[in-house]
Every structure is written in structure tokens, then in C-alpha cells.
């Protein structure tokens, strides 16, 4: 996938599984995917590339990618990296199974607590208000459109303007289409394009 030849997009499909039985079976796959991701990131670092890491919600899979980078490449301790990422966004690394896969991949001993809750307990957030279903991401897309408009007015250039136009066209389509009960609204390509404007 590319939006423009100067903005390559690399996709490493990874499921964000919370079901304990299914997650146990996914750990081996996740470790292979994390290895692939780390290899890609190392190559891009050697090439001097600027990289934007993202997933659909920006907290578990992308958070795990940032976690392994901080630990494997920057020498951070796992818990210090988790704390740092959770200070950036409180919802980071909320999937304990994916965090376990990262710890196993890094071959370290670490007990990472669930995200802290106000009552001293812990919680796992599966998704924010709204969903990727049937236009439920429109609120998030509007925020992304505002960011693109700021980029465009601040020198983001033609690529940012083109992305903003595509996003607006997509939002107009969502408003025109009746809501469906299906689980897969195809907004991921637009959101993927947005992540590479940095």
C-alpha cells in the first residue's frame, strides 16, 4: 500500500486478542511478528527513515511495538518502558497477553501490572467510545481531518492536502450510507494513510 511513492506503508497484520485461550495460542505468532517488526524498524533506522507506528486503536499493538523498540534498541527495562508509554496514553499496553508475548520475545523476566485504575485495581480497555463498525470512527476521523488541515496550513504540502481531501470524501460517504450491523467498516485504509503524514 502506498499513497504516494515517497510515503511507503508497511503492514504487519497482528490480531489484538483478549480471550485467554486464544491468546495463549497466539503468543508464538505474535513473537514472530514482533521479530519481523523489529527487523523492519532496524532497517529503517539504518536508512535514516522517519517512522510512524500505528494500529487501529493506537494502544496495544503499536504500544507493544514501541515497547520492544525501547527495550531492545534503547536499553530500557520493561516496566520503565511500560510506565513511560502509559504516561503518554493511559490506555497503552492494556492487553496483558500481548505484553506477555513482548516480554517473552525480549527474553527477560518482568511482571507487568494491568493499567492502574483509580480504585487501586486494574482494568483492560478493549476499545474507546464508538467503534470501527458502521461509521463509528467518524468522531476520530474528524479529529484526524483537523490535524491534517493544521498540517496543510503549516506547510504539510500537497500530500497532506490530498489526504485531507480523501478523508473528507470518506466522511461524506459515511454520512450518506445507512448504518449497517456488520463488523467491518472499511476505514482502515484511510486511517493508515493518515498515520504516514508525519
Secondary structure, 3 states (H helix, E strand, C coil): CEEECCEECCCCCCCCCCCHHHHHHHHHHHHHHHHHHHHHHHHHHHHCCCCCCCCCCCCCHHHHHHHHHHHHHHCCCHHHHHHHHHHHCCCCCCCHHHHHHHHHHHCCCCCCCCEECCCCCEECCCCCCCCCCCCCCHHHHHHHHHHHHHHHHCCCHHHHHHHHHHHHHHHHHHHHCCCCCCCCCCCHHHHHHHHCCC
